[in-house]
Amino acid sequence: MSLTRINLFNQTKHKFRYTTSLLFNIRHLATVTQDHNIKKRDVFDNSFMIDKNLYDIAIIGGGITGNALACALDIGVWENINHERIRPYKDIQVWDGISDARIRFNSDERISINKNVEAIAWIIENNNIQHAILTKLAQYKDSNIDFLENTSVKRIMFDDVNYENEQFDLSDWPSLELSNGKIGADGINSVVRSFANIESLGWDYNARAVVATLQVEPQVENATAWQRFLPTGPIAMLPLNNRFSSMVWSTTPTLASKICTLPSNNFIHLVNAAFRLRIADLEYLYSQLENSDIEFAKEFEWRQSIEKKPGIGNEISPPLVLDVQEKSRAEFPLKMRNAESYVKERIALIGDAAHTIHPLAGQGLNQGLADVQSLVKVIEHGVVTGQDLGNIQLLKNYSSDRYLSNLIMLGAVDKLHKLFGNDFAPIVFMRSLGLQVINNLEPVKSEIIKYAMGIE
């Protein structure tokens, strides 16, 4: 965890930390000592507060979205991205695991959108982005940025104490109190949202996502994003380079736990099976996950060899998985959430503090960064026009820009999850027909890509 102060203008200071939420005009922020205890003089010494603990903006969130906001407000970060670890991909293939109905987005749709666009999308690892942001912020540590690491927000409150010789009426400015510890409120459990009494609406899916970094066969060009919708949830593979891909597999909690702890050799063959074998074969392998005597390699090879469907091969399947990167497997619960409101007086929510989405469309971080872009424009407008940056009327411009857009994306992804998670035959038929029809309508596919790319 980290807490950072950023000086953007001569008389403006900004702080950020863990929950990817934003507070404006902080009256005081108790300083953390070496033993991480709150120093009382920081809270009650008025002159000290005004000098060092009064800020226009406090960004509470040390993840990508919060850190990106800090950079966007001040200094930018793109030059610190490791460009060798940016992977463009030219094709997206999505298909129904039951019917094999398929939709493909490729360079033809990209060209119809903009001839100057080199790819449909680009993959940048979270660690690459986060490292670039922190590297850039570190360059300003000695001038206008302070980091307080291994801290969490203990509480947020309004301070109604009237201090002697107080220069301003700060009674409506939120105040933060810090505490020791590495466990604090994260984005989806935002302490700022709780303080603001903003309800988070939505539900938990009875599903978990397993993520991993996979080593794939290098002789096959790895420039396509693949996703197969299985009855238990979608599995996706995204290219990182010609040798590695990133996997996200959404499935039931029971299966996720077993998949995450499966021996590596069995795991890679199960992943290959999930992209290639019939549902009945896959369900048999599921039933054998706790059977230590079964050889998944032989089962996969034999079942693939007798597969009679035409066209099965690398042209419609991802590269074969050869290995899984050590310690890269993890699982997390899937939820759909949207805050009742993104703003209140002196408070704005961004990223996971405002909304959480199913990962099947890969839009979670994109939504958070779009929040950043929108909020920065609002803050810049407030600074240029001399407005109070925490005023609700100014902040409503951010909410008006992002709320409906996020809600539409959340709703669309939720409906896709429910549609493809159903194996009722008439529904399978209708959704398969829909995929086939859309796949043959180039203008419709172009519009879908524009929306996913954030250019419409």
Salt bridges, closest charged atoms under 4 A:
ASP42 OD1 - ARG41 NH1 3.99
GLU79 OE2 - LYS136 NZ 2.67
ASP91 OD2 - ARG104 NH2 3.00
ASP96 OD2 - ARG431 NE 2.50
ASP100 OD2 - LYS309 NZ 3.29
GLU109 OE2 - LYS445 NZ 3.26
GLU125 OE1 - ARG85 NE 2.72
ASP146 OD2 - ARG5 NH2 2.16
ASP159 OD2 - ARG27 NH1 3.86
ASP159 OD2 - HIS28 ND1 3.88
GLU166 OE1 - ARG27 NH2 2.44
ASP172 OD2 - ARG346 NE 3.55
GLU177 OE2 - LYS154 NZ 3.85
GLU177 OE1 - ARG155 NE 2.74
ASP204 OD1 - LYS335 NZ 3.53
ASP204 OD1 - ARG337 NH2 2.58
ASP281 OD2 - ARG278 NE 3.21
ASP281 OD1 - ARG303 NH1 2.82
GLU295 OE1 - LYS298 NZ 3.70
GLU299 OE1 - ARG303 NE 2.88
GLU307 OE1 - ARG278 NE 3.90
GLU331 OE1 - ARG208 NE 2.66
ASP371 OD2 - HIS355 NE2 2.58
ASP371 OD1 - ARG402 NE 2.82
ASP388 OD2 - ARG346 NH2 2.84
ASP414 OD2 - LYS418 NZ 3.11
GLU442 OE2 - LYS445 NZ 3.68
GLU447 OE2 - LYS450 NZ 3.35
